[in-house]
């Protein structure tokens, strides 16, 4: 899950809010590309993956699932490996705080954008729908304590949960989400993806339901244009858990993913420990 999430994020980072002409020209999975305006090196993941690591590490460590513990994880995960890719204001905030308590005291928690949803996929390993909803609500409310922000995160977490626990076919995914969280999740997404969390999640659901391989799924996510690194991260995290989706990402995208201290090898190991929680 985490490896695929990071590849979706890193590949999508080259196309995030880029012109549709660039997307049409280069969205063929042949390589990670340099974004025309951002300095992030091709093959590097962004905040989507880094914050997902914070969530996954908290789960694997069996730490208390409290706002204080999670906020501390958000801070320390960033501090150990500072990187571009966060929204500018949030990046500057992370530079200034040193503890989880400072994070909680200073954060603007009224956002309805995609930050809580992009990091929610690992929570899907929890054994029941009720536990997934409860845990996702707690983590989402730290930064996105709005109905749309929380519901988008719950839907993203339930996507991976649905496939991990084999709760139905991927064609039934939208209806499953409609039954458990407020939103029009079964309604197909069309066009550019904006910054709201529900937009990225609906686009990811649409792409997962209509593709039968991770390669086609990733290309489809990017073809929407807009906030496509987040769409790719959410969709590939869920799609990697589906028995109906061929796990066929190109080897050069796997090999080309960054592999520093918290890169590809770290993701693979953490992935193994995370998924073991569901077994």
C-alpha positions in Angstrom: 0.0 0.0 0.0 2.6 2.6 1.1 5.0 1.9 -1.8 2.2 2.3 -4.4 0.9 5.4 -2.6 4.3 6.9 -2.8 4.7 6.1 -6.5 1.3 7.6 -7.2 2.3 10.7 -5.3 5.8 11.0 -6.8 4.6 10.4 -10.4 1.6 12.8 -9.9 3.9 15.5 -8.4 5.3 16.2 -11.9 1.8 16.9 -13.2 0.1 18.7 -10.2 -1.9 21.6 -11.6 0.2 21.5 -14.8 -1.3 22.5 -18.2 -3.4 19.8 -19.8 -1.1 19.8 -22.8 1.8 18.7 -20.7 -0.3 16.0 -19.1 -1.4 14.7 -22.5 2.2 14.7 -23.8 4.0 13.0 -20.9 1.5 10.9 -19.0 2.7 7.6 -20.4 4.5 6.2 -17.3 7.8 6.2 -19.1 9.4 8.3 -16.4 9.0 10.6 -13.5 9.0 14.2 -14.9 10.2 17.5 -13.6 7.4 19.8 -12.7 7.5 23.0 -14.8 7.3 25.3 -11.8 8.3 23.3 -8.7 11.8 22.3 -7.7 11.0 18.8 -6.4 13.4 16.3 -8.0 11.6 13.7 -10.2 11.0 10.5 -8.2 10.6 12.3 -4.9 7.4 12.0 -2.9 5.5 14.9 -1.3 3.5 15.6 1.8 0.9 13.0 0.8 3.4 10.2 1.5 5.2 11.8 4.4 2.0 12.3 6.4 0.8 8.8 5.5 4.1 7.5 7.0 3.3 9.4 10.2 -0.1 7.6 10.3 1.3 4.2 9.4 4.1 4.5 12.0 1.7 5.3 14.7 -0.4 2.3 13.9 2.5 -0.1 13.7 4.0 1.2 17.0 0.6 0.6 18.7 0.7 4.1 20.2 -2.3 5.7 21.8 -4.5 7.1 19.0 -4.9 10.6 20.4 -4.5 14.1 18.8 -1.4 14.7 20.9 0.4 11.6 19.7 -0.6 12.0 16.1 0.4 15.7 16.1 3.7 14.7 17.6 4.2 12.2 14.7 3.3 14.9 12.1 6.0 17.2 13.5 8.7 14.6 14.0 8.2 12.9 10.6 8.6 16.3 9.0 11.6 17.4 11.1 13.6 14.3 10.4 13.2 14.7 6.6 12.2 18.2 5.7 11.0 18.4 2.1 9.0 20.6 -0.2 5.6 19.6 -1.4 3.5 20.9 1.5 1.3 23.9 1.1 3.4 27.0 1.7 1.6 28.2 4.9 1.6 24.7 6.4 5.2 24.2 5.5 6.2 27.4 7.3 4.1 26.3 10.3 5.9 23.0 10.5 9.2 24.8 10.5 8.2 26.9 13.5 6.7 24.2 15.8 8.8 21.7 17.8 6.2 19.6 19.6 2.8 18.0 19.1 1.4 20.3 21.7 2.6 23.4 19.8 1.1 21.9 16.7 -2.3 21.5 18.3 -2.2 25.0 19.8 -1.2 26.8 16.6 -2.9 24.8 13.8 -5.8 26.2 11.8 -8.1 23.2 11.9 -10.9 24.5 9.7 -9.7 23.3 6.3 -11.9 21.3 4.0 -9.0 20.5 1.6 -7.4 17.2 0.9 -4.7 17.0 3.7 -6.7 14.6 6.0 -7.8 12.4 3.1 -4.4 12.0 1.5 -2.9 10.4 4.6 -5.9 8.3 5.6 -5.3 5.1 3.6 -3.2 3.2 6.2 -6.1 3.4 8.7 -7.9 0.9 6.5 -6.0 -1.9 8.1 -8.1 -1.6 11.2 -10.4 -4.6 11.5 -13.9 -3.0 11.5 -15.7 -0.2 9.7 -16.5 1.4 13.0 -12.9 1.5 14.1 -11.8 2.9 10.7 -14.4 5.7 11.0 -13.5 6.5 14.6 -9.7 6.6 14.0 -10.0 8.5 10.8 -12.3 11.1 12.4 -9.7 11.7 15.2 -6.8 12.2 12.9 -8.8 14.3 10.4 -10.1 16.7 13.0 -6.6 17.7 14.0 -6.2 19.7 10.8 -9.5 19.4 8.9 -12.3 19.6 11.5 -15.1 20.3 8.9 -17.8 17.9 7.7 -16.3 17.7 4.2 -12.7 17.4 5.4 -13.6 14.5 7.8 -15.9 12.7 5.4 -13.4 12.8 2.6 -10.8 11.2 4.9 -13.2 8.5 6.1 -14.0 7.6 2.5 -10.3 7.4 1.6 -9.6 5.1 4.6 -12.6 2.9 3.9 -11.4 2.5 0.3 -8.4 0.5 1.4 -10.4 -1.2 4.2 -12.9 -2.4 1.6 -10.2 -4.2 -0.5 -8.0 -5.4 2.4 -11.0 -7.2 4.0 -12.6 -8.2 0.7 -15.9 -6.6 1.4 -17.1 -6.6 -2.2 -16.2 -6.1 -5.9 -14.6 -2.9 -7.0 -17.7 -2.1 -9.0 -19.6 -1.9 -5.7 -17.1 0.4 -4.0 -19.0 3.6 -4.6 -22.2 2.2 -3.2 -20.4 0.8 -0.2 -19.0 4.2 0.6 -22.4 5.9 0.1 -23.8 3.6 2.7 -21.2 4.4 5.3 -20.2 8.1 4.9 -22.0 11.2 3.7 -21.2 12.2 0.1 -21.9 11.3 -3.5 -19.1 8.8 -3.7 -20.7 6.6 -6.4 -21.2 9.6 -8.7 -18.4 9.5 -11.4 -16.0 12.4 -11.3 -15.3 14.3 -14.5 -12.8 17.1 -15.3 -10.1 18.9 -13.4 -9.7 18.0 -9.7 -9.7 21.0 -7.4 -8.2 21.4 -3.9 -11.2 20.2 -1.8 -10.7 16.8 -0.2 -14.0 15.3 -1.5 -12.9 16.1 -5.1 -9.6 14.1 -4.9 -11.4 11.2 -3.2 -14.3 11.1 -5.7 -11.8 11.2 -8.6 -9.8 8.4 -7.0 -12.9 6.2 -6.5 -14.0 6.8 -10.1 -10.5 5.8 -11.4 -10.4 2.7 -9.2 -13.8 1.5 -10.3 -13.1 1.8 -14.0 -9.5 0.4 -14.3 -8.2 -3.2 -14.0 -4.5 -2.5 -13.6 -2.4 -0.2 -11.5 -0.7 1.2 -14.6 -3.9 2.2 -16.3 -5.2 3.4 -12.9 -2.2 5.7 -12.4 -2.5 7.2 -15.9 -6.2 7.7 -15.5 -5.7 9.6 -12.2 -3.2 12.0 -13.8 -5.4 12.5 -16.9 -8.0 14.3 -14.7 -5.5 17.2 -14.3 -5.4 19.4 -11.2 -4.5 18.0 -7.8 -3.4 14.7 -9.3 -0.6 13.7 -7.0 -3.3 13.4 -4.2 -5.6 11.5 -6.5 -2.8 9.1 -7.5 -1.8 8.6 -3.9 -5.3 7.8 -2.7 -6.2 5.6 -5.7 -3.0 3.6 -5.8 -3.1 2.9 -2.0 -6.5 1.4 -2.4 -5.9 -0.3 -5.8 -2.8 -2.0 -4.5 -5.1 -3.9 -2.0 -7.6 -5.1 -4.7 -7.4 -8.6 -6.1 -9.3 -7.3 -9.2 -6.5 -4.9 -10.1 -3.3 -6.2 -11.7 -0.2 -5.1 -9.8 1.7 -4.1 -12.9 3.4 -0.8 -12.1 6.5 -0.4 -14.4 9.7 -1.5 -12.7 11.4 1.8 -13.6 8.9 3.7 -11.6 9.6 1.4 -8.6 13.3 1.6 -9.0 13.2 5.3 -9.8 11.4 6.2 -6.5 13.6 8.0 -4.1 15.5 5.6 -1.8 17.1 7.6 1.0 16.5 6.9 4.7 12.8 7.0 4.3 12.5 6.1 0.7 11.6 2.9 -1.2 13.2 0.3 1.0 11.8 1.9 4.2 8.4 2.1 2.6 8.5 -1.6 1.7 9.4 -2.7 5.2 6.9 -0.4 6.9 4.3 -1.6 4.4 4.9 -5.2 5.4 4.5 -4.4 9.1 1.4 -2.3 8.5 -0.4 -5.0 6.4 0.4 -7.6 9.0 -1.9 -5.8 11.4 -4.8 -6.9 9.2 -3.8 -10.6 9.3 
